[in-house]
């Protein structure tokens, strides 16, 4: 069995299209394990010198959308998604005085609705991202 840090595990998801598990650990980032949990494949953490790293190590949720992007909700750093096809990580954060952005950087949960919009539960309400229009809406 792979040895994980002694921190709360806040989320676990099966990685679509692979035989791995994605494990979000409070304060320790996102860990990718083999399907049986016997070894660690990757550990994704925040690196302040790398803009393509996670925006925070408190990973509260992971969601894999219908395009197989891996959305990572962090508690302080906002969001990140990993595009497996493109091979990069993109950060998304609240932009001050910008209504067309995430409402808050403390993101607790992520889900996708039947129209393909992505919803984010934050400490200041709910944000919805309409992918087709690249438009954010907020619900308090």
ZAROVO-15749 format. One record per residue: residue in one letter; x, z, y of N, C-alpha, C in turn. Coordinates in Angstrom, 1 decimal, always signed. Last residue first. Example, Ala and Ser with C-alpha at 12.3 -4.5 7.8 and 13.67 -1.06 7.14 Angstrom:
<recs>
vofi: s n.xx: +12.8 n.zz: +7.1 n.yy: -2.2 ca.xx: +13.7 ca.zz: +7.1 ca.yy: -1.1 c.xx: +12.9 c.zz: +7.9 c.yy: +0.0
vofi: a n.xx: +13.2 n.zz: +7.8 n.yy: -5.7 ca.xx: +12.3 ca.zz: +7.8 ca.yy: -4.5 c.xx: +13.2 c.zz: +7.8 c.yy: -3.3
</recs>
This chain:
<recs>
vofi: x n.xx: -25.4 n.zz: -4.7 n.yy: +33.9 ca.xx: -25.0 ca.zz: -3.3 ca.yy: +34.1 c.xx: -26.0 c.zz: -2.4 c.yy: +33.5
vofi: x n.xx: -24.0 n.zz: -7.7 n.yy: +33.1 ca.xx: -25.2 ca.zz: -6.9 ca.yy: +33.0 c.xx: -24.8 c.zz: -5.4 c.yy: +33.0
vofi: x n.xx: -22.8 n.zz: -10.8 n.yy: +34.2 ca.xx: -22.6 ca.zz: -9.4 ca.yy: +34.0 c.xx: -23.9 c.zz: -8.7 c.yy: +34.0
vofi: x n.xx: -21.1 n.zz: -13.9 n.yy: +33.3 ca.xx: -22.3 ca.zz: -13.2 ca.yy: +33.8 c.xx: -22.1 c.zz: -11.7 c.yy: +33.4
vofi: x n.xx: -18.9 n.zz: -16.6 n.yy: +33.8 ca.xx: -19.1 ca.zz: -15.2 ca.yy: +33.5 c.xx: -20.4 c.zz: -14.7 c.yy: +34.1
vofi: x n.xx: -18.3 n.zz: -19.8 n.yy: +32.6 ca.xx: -18.9 ca.zz: -19.0 ca.yy: +33.6 c.xx: -19.1 c.zz: -17.6 c.yy: +33.0
vofi: x n.xx: -17.7 n.zz: -22.3 n.yy: +31.4 ca.xx: -16.6 ca.zz: -21.4 ca.yy: +31.8 c.xx: -17.1 c.zz: -20.5 c.yy: +32.9
vofi: x n.xx: -19.7 n.zz: -23.7 n.yy: +30.2 ca.xx: -19.6 ca.zz: -23.8 ca.yy: +31.6 c.xx: -18.4 c.zz: -23.0 c.yy: +32.2
vofi: x n.xx: -19.2 n.zz: -23.2 n.yy: +27.5 ca.xx: -19.5 ca.zz: -24.6 ca.yy: +27.9 c.xx: -19.2 c.zz: -24.7 c.yy: +29.4
vofi: x n.xx: -18.9 n.zz: -20.4 n.yy: +27.3 ca.xx: -17.8 ca.zz: -21.3 ca.yy: +27.0 c.xx: -18.0 c.zz: -22.7 c.yy: +27.6
vofi: x n.xx: -19.9 n.zz: -17.8 n.yy: +29.1 ca.xx: -20.4 ca.zz: -19.1 ca.yy: +28.6 c.xx: -19.3 c.zz: -20.0 c.yy: +28.5
vofi: x n.xx: -19.4 n.zz: -14.5 n.yy: +28.5 ca.xx: -18.7 ca.zz: -15.7 ca.yy: +28.9 c.xx: -19.4 c.zz: -16.9 c.yy: +28.2
vofi: x n.xx: -20.7 n.zz: -11.5 n.yy: +29.8 ca.xx: -21.0 ca.zz: -12.6 ca.yy: +28.8 c.xx: -20.2 c.zz: -13.8 c.yy: +29.4
vofi: x n.xx: -20.2 n.zz: -8.0 n.yy: +29.8 ca.xx: -19.9 ca.zz: -9.3 ca.yy: +30.4 c.xx: -20.2 c.zz: -10.4 c.yy: +29.3
vofi: x n.xx: -21.8 n.zz: -4.9 n.yy: +30.5 ca.xx: -21.6 ca.zz: -6.0 ca.yy: +29.6 c.xx: -21.2 c.zz: -7.3 c.yy: +30.3
vofi: x n.xx: -20.2 n.zz: -1.9 n.yy: +31.9 ca.xx: -21.4 ca.zz: -2.8 ca.yy: +31.6 c.xx: -21.0 c.zz: -3.9 c.yy: +30.6
vofi: x n.xx: -17.9 n.zz: -0.6 n.yy: +32.2 ca.xx: -18.7 ca.zz: -0.8 ca.yy: +33.4 c.xx: -19.9 c.zz: -1.8 c.yy: +33.2
vofi: x n.xx: -16.5 n.zz: -0.6 n.yy: +29.8 ca.xx: -16.9 ca.zz: +0.7 ca.yy: +30.4 c.xx: -17.7 c.zz: +0.6 c.yy: +31.7
vofi: x n.xx: -18.0 n.zz: -3.2 n.yy: +27.9 ca.xx: -16.9 ca.zz: -2.6 ca.yy: +28.7 c.xx: -17.4 c.zz: -1.3 c.yy: +29.2
vofi: x n.xx: -18.6 n.zz: -5.7 n.yy: +25.5 ca.xx: -19.0 ca.zz: -4.3 ca.yy: +26.0 c.xx: -17.9 c.zz: -3.7 c.yy: +26.7
vofi: x n.xx: -19.0 n.zz: -9.1 n.yy: +25.8 ca.xx: -18.0 ca.zz: -8.0 ca.yy: +25.8 c.xx: -18.6 c.zz: -6.7 c.yy: +26.3
vofi: x n.xx: -19.8 n.zz: -12.1 n.yy: +24.1 ca.xx: -20.3 ca.zz: -10.9 ca.yy: +24.8 c.xx: -19.2 c.zz: -9.8 c.yy: +24.7
vofi: x n.xx: -19.8 n.zz: -15.6 n.yy: +24.3 ca.xx: -19.1 ca.zz: -14.4 ca.yy: +23.8 c.xx: -19.5 c.zz: -13.3 c.yy: +24.7
vofi: x n.xx: -21.9 n.zz: -18.2 n.yy: +23.1 ca.xx: -21.4 ca.zz: -17.4 ca.yy: +24.2 c.xx: -20.8 c.zz: -16.1 c.yy: +23.6
vofi: x n.xx: -23.1 n.zz: -19.6 n.yy: +21.0 ca.xx: -21.6 ca.zz: -19.7 ca.yy: +21.1 c.xx: -21.1 c.zz: -18.9 c.yy: +22.3
vofi: x n.xx: -25.7 n.zz: -19.2 n.yy: +20.5 ca.xx: -25.4 ca.zz: -20.3 ca.yy: +21.4 c.xx: -23.9 c.zz: -20.5 c.yy: +21.6
vofi: x n.xx: -25.8 n.zz: -16.8 n.yy: +19.1 ca.xx: -26.1 ca.zz: -18.1 ca.yy: +18.3 c.xx: -25.8 c.zz: -19.3 c.yy: +19.2
vofi: x n.xx: -22.9 n.zz: -14.9 n.yy: +20.2 ca.xx: -24.3 ca.zz: -15.1 ca.yy: +20.0 c.xx: -24.5 c.zz: -16.5 c.yy: +19.3
vofi: x n.xx: -20.3 n.zz: -12.7 n.yy: +19.3 ca.xx: -20.7 ca.zz: -14.1 ca.yy: +19.7 c.xx: -22.2 c.zz: -14.3 c.yy: +19.3
vofi: x n.xx: -18.7 n.zz: -9.7 n.yy: +20.6 ca.xx: -19.5 ca.zz: -10.5 ca.yy: +19.6 c.xx: -19.9 c.zz: -11.8 c.yy: +20.2
vofi: x n.xx: -16.8 n.zz: -6.8 n.yy: +21.0 ca.xx: -16.9 ca.zz: -8.2 ca.yy: +21.2 c.xx: -17.9 c.zz: -8.8 c.yy: +20.2
vofi: x n.xx: -16.1 n.zz: -3.6 n.yy: +22.6 ca.xx: -16.7 ca.zz: -4.4 ca.yy: +21.5 c.xx: -16.8 c.zz: -5.9 c.yy: +22.0
vofi: x n.xx: -14.6 n.zz: -2.5 n.yy: +24.8 ca.xx: -14.9 ca.zz: -1.7 ca.yy: +23.6 c.xx: -15.3 c.zz: -2.6 c.yy: +22.4
vofi: x n.xx: -12.3 n.zz: -2.8 n.yy: +27.4 ca.xx: -13.2 ca.zz: -3.5 ca.yy: +26.5 c.xx: -13.4 c.zz: -2.8 c.yy: +25.2
vofi: x n.xx: -11.5 n.zz: -2.3 n.yy: +30.4 ca.xx: -11.7 ca.zz: -1.3 ca.yy: +29.3 c.xx: -12.8 c.zz: -2.0 c.yy: +28.3
vofi: x n.xx: -11.6 n.zz: -4.0 n.yy: +32.6 ca.xx: -10.5 ca.zz: -4.1 ca.yy: +31.6 c.xx: -10.6 c.zz: -3.2 c.yy: +30.4
vofi: x n.xx: -14.6 n.zz: -5.6 n.yy: +33.6 ca.xx: -13.8 ca.zz: -4.4 ca.yy: +33.5 c.xx: -12.8 c.zz: -4.6 c.yy: +32.4
vofi: x n.xx: -15.8 n.zz: -8.1 n.yy: +33.7 ca.xx: -16.3 ca.zz: -7.1 ca.yy: +34.7 c.xx: -15.3 c.zz: -5.9 c.yy: +34.7
vofi: x n.xx: -14.0 n.zz: -11.2 n.yy: +33.8 ca.xx: -14.4 ca.zz: -10.0 ca.yy: +33.1 c.xx: -14.7 c.zz: -8.9 c.yy: +34.0
vofi: x n.xx: -15.2 n.zz: -13.4 n.yy: +36.4 ca.xx: -14.2 ca.zz: -12.8 ca.yy: +35.6 c.xx: -14.8 c.zz: -11.7 c.yy: +34.8
vofi: x n.xx: -16.5 n.zz: -14.3 n.yy: +38.8 ca.xx: -16.4 ca.zz: -15.1 ca.yy: +37.6 c.xx: -15.2 c.zz: -14.7 c.yy: +36.8
vofi: x n.xx: -16.2 n.zz: -12.6 n.yy: +40.9 ca.xx: -17.4 ca.zz: -12.4 ca.yy: +40.1 c.xx: -17.3 c.zz: -13.2 c.yy: +38.8
vofi: x n.xx: -13.6 n.zz: -11.0 n.yy: +42.2 ca.xx: -13.9 ca.zz: -12.3 ca.yy: +41.6 c.xx: -15.0 c.zz: -12.1 c.yy: +40.6
vofi: x n.xx: -12.5 n.zz: -8.7 n.yy: +43.1 ca.xx: -13.3 ca.zz: -9.5 ca.yy: +44.1 c.xx: -13.6 c.zz: -10.9 c.yy: +43.5
vofi: x n.xx: -10.0 n.zz: -8.7 n.yy: +40.6 ca.xx: -10.7 ca.zz: -8.0 ca.yy: +41.7 c.xx: -11.3 c.zz: -9.0 c.yy: +42.7
vofi: x n.xx: -10.6 n.zz: -9.7 n.yy: +37.4 ca.xx: -10.0 ca.zz: -10.2 ca.yy: +38.7 c.xx: -10.7 c.zz: -9.5 c.yy: +39.9
vofi: x n.xx: -9.9 n.zz: -8.5 n.yy: +34.2 ca.xx: -10.8 ca.zz: -8.4 ca.yy: +35.4 c.xx: -10.0 c.zz: -8.9 c.yy: +36.6
vofi: x n.xx: -8.4 n.zz: -10.9 n.yy: +32.0 ca.xx: -8.6 ca.zz: -9.6 ca.yy: +32.6 c.xx: -9.5 c.zz: -9.7 c.yy: +33.8
vofi: x n.xx: -7.0 n.zz: -12.3 n.yy: +29.1 ca.xx: -8.1 ca.zz: -12.4 ca.yy: +30.1 c.xx: -8.3 c.zz: -11.0 c.yy: +30.6
vofi: x n.xx: -4.3 n.zz: -14.2 n.yy: +27.7 ca.xx: -4.9 ca.zz: -12.9 ca.yy: +28.2 c.xx: -6.0 c.zz: -13.2 c.yy: +29.2
vofi: x n.xx: -3.7 n.zz: -15.9 n.yy: +24.7 ca.xx: -4.1 ca.zz: -16.0 ca.yy: +26.1 c.xx: -4.7 c.zz: -14.7 c.yy: +26.5
vofi: x n.xx: -1.2 n.zz: -17.0 n.yy: +22.5 ca.xx: -2.1 ca.zz: -15.9 ca.yy: +22.9 c.xx: -2.4 c.zz: -16.0 c.yy: +24.3
vofi: x n.xx: -0.9 n.zz: -19.9 n.yy: +20.3 ca.xx: -0.6 ca.zz: -19.0 ca.yy: +21.4 c.xx: -1.6 c.zz: -18.0 c.yy: +21.6
vofi: x n.xx: -1.5 n.zz: -22.0 n.yy: +18.5 ca.xx: -0.4 ca.zz: -21.1 ca.yy: +18.3 c.xx: +0.0 c.zz: -20.3 c.yy: +19.5
vofi: x n.xx: -3.6 n.zz: -23.8 n.yy: +18.3 ca.xx: -2.6 ca.zz: -24.0 ca.yy: +19.3 c.xx: -1.4 c.zz: -23.2 c.yy: +19.2
vofi: x n.xx: -5.0 n.zz: -22.7 n.yy: +16.1 ca.xx: -4.6 ca.zz: -24.1 ca.yy: +16.1 c.xx: -3.5 c.zz: -24.4 c.yy: +17.1
vofi: x n.xx: -5.4 n.zz: -20.0 n.yy: +16.8 ca.xx: -4.5 ca.zz: -20.3 ca.yy: +15.6 c.xx: -4.1 c.zz: -21.8 c.yy: +15.6
vofi: x n.xx: -5.3 n.zz: -18.4 n.yy: +19.6 ca.xx: -5.8 ca.zz: -19.7 ca.yy: +19.2 c.xx: -4.9 c.zz: -20.1 c.yy: +18.0
vofi: x n.xx: -6.2 n.zz: -15.2 n.yy: +20.4 ca.xx: -5.2 ca.zz: -16.0 ca.yy: +19.8 c.xx: -5.9 c.zz: -17.3 c.yy: +19.2
vofi: x n.xx: -7.1 n.zz: -13.6 n.yy: +23.4 ca.xx: -7.5 ca.zz: -14.4 ca.yy: +22.2 c.xx: -6.3 c.zz: -15.2 c.yy: +21.7
vofi: x n.xx: -7.6 n.zz: -10.5 n.yy: +24.9 ca.xx: -6.7 ca.zz: -11.6 ca.yy: +24.6 c.xx: -7.4 c.zz: -12.3 c.yy: +23.5
vofi: x n.xx: -8.8 n.zz: -8.4 n.yy: +27.6 ca.xx: -8.9 ca.zz: -9.1 ca.yy: +26.4 c.xx: -7.7 c.zz: -10.0 c.yy: +26.2
vofi: x n.xx: -7.8 n.zz: -5.3 n.yy: +29.1 ca.xx: -8.7 ca.zz: -6.4 ca.yy: +29.0 c.xx: -8.8 c.zz: -7.1 c.yy: +27.6
vofi: x n.xx: -6.3 n.zz: -3.0 n.yy: +29.0 ca.xx: -5.6 ca.zz: -4.3 ca.yy: +29.3 c.xx: -6.5 c.zz: -5.5 c.yy: +29.3
vofi: x n.xx: -7.8 n.zz: -0.9 n.yy: +28.3 ca.xx: -7.1 ca.zz: -0.8 ca.yy: +29.5 c.xx: -6.6 c.zz: -2.2 c.yy: +29.9
vofi: x n.xx: -8.3 n.zz: -1.4 n.yy: +25.2 ca.xx: -8.8 ca.zz: -0.3 ca.yy: +26.1 c.xx: -7.8 c.zz: -0.1 c.yy: +27.2
vofi: x n.xx: -9.0 n.zz: -4.7 n.yy: +24.2 ca.xx: -8.1 ca.zz: -3.6 ca.yy: +24.4 c.xx: -8.7 c.zz: -2.6 c.yy: +25.3
vofi: x n.xx: -10.0 n.zz: -7.0 n.yy: +21.8 ca.xx: -10.5 ca.zz: -6.1 ca.yy: +22.9 c.xx: -9.6 c.zz: -4.9 c.yy: +23.0
vofi: x n.xx: -9.3 n.zz: -10.1 n.yy: +20.8 ca.xx: -8.8 ca.zz: -8.8 ca.yy: +20.7 c.xx: -9.2 c.zz: -8.0 c.yy: +22.0
vofi: x n.xx: -10.3 n.zz: -12.9 n.yy: +19.0 ca.xx: -10.5 ca.zz: -12.1 ca.yy: +20.2 c.xx: -10.1 c.zz: -10.7 c.yy: +20.0
vofi: x n.xx: -9.2 n.zz: -15.7 n.yy: +17.6 ca.xx: -9.2 ca.zz: -14.2 ca.yy: +17.3 c.xx: -9.2 c.zz: -13.5 c.yy: +18.7
vofi: x n.xx: -10.9 n.zz: -18.7 n.yy: +17.0 ca.xx: -10.1 ca.zz: -17.9 ca.yy: +17.9 c.xx: -10.3 c.zz: -16.4 c.yy: +17.5
vofi: x n.xx: -12.6 n.zz: -20.2 n.yy: +15.4 ca.xx: -11.5 ca.zz: -19.4 ca.yy: +14.7 c.xx: -10.5 c.zz: -18.8 c.yy: +15.7
vofi: x n.xx: -14.8 n.zz: -21.0 n.yy: +16.5 ca.xx: -13.7 ca.zz: -22.0 ca.yy: +16.6 c.xx: -12.4 c.zz: -21.4 c.yy: +16.0
vofi: x n.xx: -16.5 n.zz: -18.9 n.yy: +16.3 ca.xx: -16.8 ca.zz: -20.0 ca.yy: +15.4 c.xx: -15.7 c.zz: -21.1 c.yy: +15.5
vofi: x n.xx: -14.3 n.zz: -16.0 n.yy: +16.5 ca.xx: -15.4 ca.zz: -16.8 ca.yy: +16.9 c.xx: -15.5 c.zz: -18.0 c.yy: +16.0
vofi: x n.xx: -13.7 n.zz: -12.8 n.yy: +15.5 ca.xx: -13.2 ca.zz: -14.2 ca.yy: +15.2 c.xx: -14.4 c.zz: -15.1 c.yy: +15.5
vofi: x n.xx: -12.7 n.zz: -9.8 n.yy: +17.0 ca.xx: -13.8 ca.zz: -10.8 ca.yy: +16.7 c.xx: -13.2 c.zz: -12.1 c.yy: +16.5
vofi: x n.xx: -12.0 n.zz: -6.4 n.yy: +17.2 ca.xx: -11.5 ca.zz: -7.8 ca.yy: +16.9 c.xx: -12.7 c.zz: -8.6 c.yy: +16.5
vofi: x n.xx: -11.5 n.zz: -3.5 n.yy: +19.2 ca.xx: -12.3 ca.zz: -4.4 ca.yy: +18.4 c.xx: -11.6 c.zz: -5.7 c.yy: +18.3
vofi: x n.xx: -9.5 n.zz: -1.9 n.yy: +20.3 ca.xx: -10.8 ca.zz: -1.3 ca.yy: +20.0 c.xx: -11.7 c.zz: -2.2 c.yy: +19.1
vofi: x n.xx: -6.2 n.zz: -1.2 n.yy: +20.6 ca.xx: -7.1 ca.zz: -2.2 ca.yy: +20.1 c.xx: -8.4 c.zz: -1.6 c.yy: +19.6
vofi: x n.xx: -4.1 n.zz: -0.3 n.yy: +22.7 ca.xx: -5.3 ca.zz: +0.3 ca.yy: +22.3 c.xx: -6.3 c.zz: -0.7 c.yy: +21.9
vofi: x n.xx: -2.1 n.zz: -1.8 n.yy: +23.9 ca.xx: -1.9 ca.zz: -1.5 ca.yy: +22.4 c.xx: -3.1 c.zz: -0.7 c.yy: +21.9
vofi: x n.xx: -2.5 n.zz: -4.8 n.yy: +25.9 ca.xx: -2.6 ca.zz: -3.4 ca.yy: +25.7 c.xx: -2.5 c.zz: -3.0 c.yy: +24.2
vofi: x n.xx: -2.4 n.zz: -7.5 n.yy: +25.8 ca.xx: -2.4 ca.zz: -6.9 ca.yy: +27.1 c.xx: -2.5 c.zz: -5.4 c.yy: +27.1
vofi: x n.xx: +0.0 n.zz: -9.0 n.yy: +23.5 ca.xx: -1.3 ca.zz: -8.3 ca.yy: +23.8 c.xx: -1.2 c.zz: -7.6 c.yy: +25.2
vofi: x n.xx: +2.0 n.zz: -11.7 n.yy: +25.0 ca.xx: +1.8 ca.zz: -10.6 ca.yy: +24.1 c.xx: +0.4 c.zz: -9.9 c.yy: +24.4
vofi: x n.xx: +2.7 n.zz: -13.5 n.yy: +26.9 ca.xx: +1.9 ca.zz: -14.0 ca.yy: +25.7 c.xx: +1.7 c.zz: -12.9 c.yy: +24.7
vofi: x n.xx: +4.3 n.zz: -12.4 n.yy: +28.8 ca.xx: +2.9 ca.zz: -12.6 ca.yy: +29.2 c.xx: +2.0 c.zz: -13.1 c.yy: +28.0
vofi: x n.xx: +6.6 n.zz: -10.0 n.yy: +28.2 ca.xx: +6.1 ca.zz: -11.2 ca.yy: +27.5 c.xx: +4.6 c.zz: -11.4 c.yy: +27.9
vofi: x n.xx: +7.3 n.zz: -7.6 n.yy: +29.2 ca.xx: +8.2 ca.zz: -8.7 ca.yy: +29.6 c.xx: +7.7 c.zz: -10.0 c.yy: +29.0
vofi: x n.xx: +5.6 n.zz: -5.7 n.yy: +28.0 ca.xx: +5.5 ca.zz: -6.0 ca.yy: +29.4 c.xx: +6.3 c.zz: -7.2 c.yy: +29.9
vofi: x n.xx: +4.0 n.zz: -6.2 n.yy: +25.2 ca.xx: +5.4 ca.zz: -6.3 ca.yy: +25.6 c.xx: +5.3 c.zz: -6.7 c.yy: +27.1
vofi: x n.xx: +1.8 n.zz: -4.9 n.yy: +22.8 ca.xx: +2.0 ca.zz: -5.3 ca.yy: +24.2 c.xx: +3.6 c.zz: -5.3 c.yy: +24.5
vofi: x n.xx: +1.8 n.zz: -6.4 n.yy: +19.5 ca.xx: +1.8 ca.zz: -5.3 ca.yy: +20.5 c.xx: +2.0 c.zz: -5.8 c.yy: +21.9
vofi: x n.xx: +1.2 n.zz: -7.2 n.yy: +16.2 ca.xx: +1.0 ca.zz: -7.7 ca.yy: +17.6 c.xx: +0.9 c.zz: -6.5 c.yy: +18.5
vofi: x n.xx: +2.7 n.zz: -7.7 n.yy: +13.3 ca.xx: +2.3 ca.zz: -6.6 ca.yy: +14.1 c.xx: +2.3 c.zz: -7.2 c.yy: +15.5
vofi: x n.xx: +2.2 n.zz: -9.2 n.yy: +10.1 ca.xx: +2.5 ca.zz: -9.3 ca.yy: +11.5 c.xx: +2.0 c.zz: -8.0 c.yy: +12.2
vofi: x n.xx: +2.0 n.zz: -8.4 n.yy: +7.4 ca.xx: +2.4 ca.zz: -9.7 ca.yy: +7.7 c.xx: +2.9 c.zz: -9.9 c.yy: +9.1
vofi: x n.xx: +2.6 n.zz: -5.7 n.yy: +5.2 ca.xx: +2.3 ca.zz: -6.1 ca.yy: +6.6 c.xx: +2.8 c.zz: -7.5 c.yy: +6.8
vofi: x n.xx: +1.0 n.zz: -5.2 n.yy: +2.0 ca.xx: +2.2 ca.zz: -5.5 ca.yy: +2.8 c.xx: +1.7 c.zz: -5.9 c.yy: +4.2
vofi: x n.xx: -1.3 n.zz: -4.5 n.yy: +0.7 ca.xx: -0.1 ca.zz: -4.0 ca.yy: +0.1 c.xx: +1.2 c.zz: -4.4 c.yy: +0.9
vofi: x n.xx: -3.9 n.zz: -5.2 n.yy: +1.3 ca.xx: -3.3 ca.zz: -4.2 ca.yy: +2.0 c.xx: -2.0 c.zz: -3.7 c.yy: +1.5
vofi: x n.xx: -5.1 n.zz: -7.4 n.yy: +0.2 ca.xx: -5.1 ca.zz: -6.2 ca.yy: -0.6 c.xx: -4.4 c.zz: -5.0 c.yy: +0.0
vofi: x n.xx: -4.5 n.zz: -9.3 n.yy: +2.1 ca.xx: -5.9 ca.zz: -9.0 ca.yy: +1.8 c.xx: -6.0 c.zz: -7.7 c.yy: +1.0
vofi: x n.xx: -1.9 n.zz: -8.1 n.yy: +4.2 ca.xx: -2.4 ca.zz: -9.0 ca.yy: +3.1 c.xx: -3.8 c.zz: -8.5 c.yy: +2.8
vofi: x n.xx: -2.5 n.zz: -7.5 n.yy: +7.8 ca.xx: -2.1 ca.zz: -7.1 ca.yy: +6.4 c.xx: -2.5 c.zz: -8.2 c.yy: +5.4
vofi: x n.xx: -1.7 n.zz: -7.2 n.yy: +11.0 ca.xx: -2.2 ca.zz: -8.2 ca.yy: +10.1 c.xx: -1.6 c.zz: -7.8 c.yy: +8.7
vofi: x n.xx: -2.6 n.zz: -5.1 n.yy: +13.7 ca.xx: -1.7 ca.zz: -5.3 ca.yy: +12.5 c.xx: -2.4 c.zz: -6.3 c.yy: +11.6
vofi: x n.xx: -2.4 n.zz: -4.6 n.yy: +17.1 ca.xx: -3.1 ca.zz: -5.3 ca.yy: +16.0 c.xx: -2.2 c.zz: -5.5 c.yy: +14.9
vofi: x n.xx: -1.6 n.zz: -1.3 n.yy: +18.6 ca.xx: -1.8 ca.zz: -2.8 ca.yy: +18.6 c.xx: -2.6 c.zz: -3.3 c.yy: +17.4
vofi: x n.xx: -1.5 n.zz: +1.4 n.yy: +18.9 ca.xx: -0.5 ca.zz: +0.7 ca.yy: +18.0 c.xx: -0.7 c.zz: -0.8 c.yy: +17.9
vofi: x n.xx: -3.6 n.zz: +2.6 n.yy: +20.2 ca.xx: -2.3 ca.zz: +2.9 ca.yy: +20.7 c.xx: -1.2 c.zz: +2.2 c.yy: +19.9
vofi: x n.xx: -5.6 n.zz: +2.4 n.yy: +17.4 ca.xx: -5.5 ca.zz: +2.9 ca.yy: +18.8 c.xx: -4.1 c.zz: +3.3 c.yy: +19.2
vofi: x n.xx: -5.5 n.zz: -0.7 n.yy: +15.8 ca.xx: -5.1 ca.zz: +0.7 ca.yy: +15.7 c.xx: -4.9 c.zz: +1.2 c.yy: +17.1
vofi: x n.xx: -7.1 n.zz: -3.1 n.yy: +13.9 ca.xx: -6.9 ca.zz: -2.6 ca.yy: +15.3 c.xx: -6.6 c.zz: -1.1 c.yy: +15.2
vofi: x n.xx: -6.3 n.zz: -5.4 n.yy: +11.6 ca.xx: -6.5 ca.zz: -4.0 ca.yy: +11.7 c.xx: -6.1 c.zz: -3.6 c.yy: +13.1
vofi: x n.xx: -7.2 n.zz: -8.1 n.yy: +9.6 ca.xx: -6.7 ca.zz: -7.7 ca.yy: +11.0 c.xx: -7.2 c.zz: -6.3 c.yy: +11.2
vofi: x n.xx: -6.1 n.zz: -9.4 n.yy: +6.5 ca.xx: -7.0 ca.zz: -8.5 ca.yy: +7.2 c.xx: -6.3 c.zz: -8.2 c.yy: +8.6
vofi: x n.xx: -5.9 n.zz: -12.7 n.yy: +4.9 ca.xx: -5.4 ca.zz: -11.5 ca.yy: +5.5 c.xx: -6.5 c.zz: -10.6 c.yy: +6.2
vofi: x n.xx: -6.1 n.zz: -15.2 n.yy: +3.8 ca.xx: -6.4 ca.zz: -14.0 ca.yy: +2.9 c.xx: -5.8 c.zz: -12.8 c.yy: +3.5
vofi: x n.xx: -8.0 n.zz: -17.4 n.yy: +6.0 ca.xx: -6.8 ca.zz: -16.9 ca.yy: +5.4 c.xx: -7.1 c.zz: -15.7 c.yy: +4.5
vofi: x n.xx: -10.4 n.zz: -18.0 n.yy: +7.0 ca.xx: -9.6 ca.zz: -19.1 ca.yy: +6.6 c.xx: -8.2 c.zz: -18.7 c.yy: +6.0
vofi: x n.xx: -10.7 n.zz: -15.1 n.yy: +9.1 ca.xx: -11.3 ca.zz: -16.4 ca.yy: +8.5 c.xx: -10.3 c.zz: -17.4 c.yy: +8.2
vofi: x n.xx: -9.7 n.zz: -12.0 n.yy: +8.3 ca.xx: -9.2 ca.zz: -13.2 ca.yy: +9.0 c.xx: -9.7 c.zz: -14.5 c.yy: +8.4
vofi: x n.xx: -11.8 n.zz: -9.4 n.yy: +8.4 ca.xx: -11.2 ca.zz: -10.4 ca.yy: +7.5 c.xx: -10.9 c.zz: -11.6 c.yy: +8.4
vofi: x n.xx: -11.1 n.zz: -6.5 n.yy: +10.4 ca.xx: -11.9 ca.zz: -7.7 ca.yy: +10.1 c.xx: -11.1 c.zz: -8.6 c.yy: +9.2
vofi: x n.xx: -11.5 n.zz: -3.3 n.yy: +11.7 ca.xx: -10.9 ca.zz: -4.1 ca.yy: +10.7 c.xx: -11.8 c.zz: -5.3 c.yy: +10.4
vofi: x n.xx: -10.9 n.zz: -0.7 n.yy: +14.2 ca.xx: -11.6 ca.zz: -1.9 ca.yy: +13.7 c.xx: -10.8 c.zz: -2.6 c.yy: +12.6
vofi: x n.xx: -9.5 n.zz: +1.6 n.yy: +14.5 ca.xx: -10.8 ca.zz: +1.4 ca.yy: +15.2 c.xx: -11.6 c.zz: +0.2 c.yy: +14.8
vofi: x n.xx: -7.7 n.zz: +4.2 n.yy: +13.2 ca.xx: -8.0 ca.zz: +2.8 ca.yy: +13.0 c.xx: -9.4 c.zz: +2.5 c.yy: +13.6
vofi: x n.xx: -5.8 n.zz: +6.6 n.yy: +14.9 ca.xx: -7.1 ca.zz: +6.1 ca.yy: +14.5 c.xx: -7.2 c.zz: +4.6 c.yy: +14.3
vofi: x n.xx: -2.5 n.zz: +6.9 n.yy: +13.4 ca.xx: -3.4 ca.zz: +6.8 ca.yy: +14.6 c.xx: -4.7 c.zz: +6.3 c.yy: +14.1
vofi: x n.xx: +0.0 n.zz: +6.8 n.yy: +11.9 ca.xx: -1.0 ca.zz: +7.8 ca.yy: +11.8 c.xx: -1.8 c.zz: +7.9 c.yy: +13.1
vofi: x n.xx: +0.5 n.zz: +3.3 n.yy: +11.0 ca.xx: +0.8 ca.zz: +4.5 ca.yy: +11.8 c.xx: -0.3 c.zz: +5.5 c.yy: +11.6
vofi: x n.xx: +0.6 n.zz: +2.4 n.yy: +7.5 ca.xx: +0.1 ca.zz: +2.2 ca.yy: +8.8 c.xx: +0.5 c.zz: +3.5 c.yy: +9.6
vofi: x n.xx: +2.2 n.zz: +0.9 n.yy: +4.9 ca.xx: +2.1 ca.zz: +2.1 ca.yy: +5.6 c.xx: +1.8 c.zz: +1.9 c.yy: +7.1
vofi: x n.xx: +0.5 n.zz: -0.8 n.yy: +2.2 ca.xx: +1.3 ca.zz: -0.9 ca.yy: +3.5 c.xx: +1.1 c.zz: +0.4 c.yy: +4.2
vofi: x n.xx: +0.8 n.zz: +0.0 n.yy: -1.2 ca.xx: +0.0 ca.zz: +0.0 ca.yy: +0.0 c.xx: +0.9 c.zz: +0.0 c.yy: +1.3
</recs>
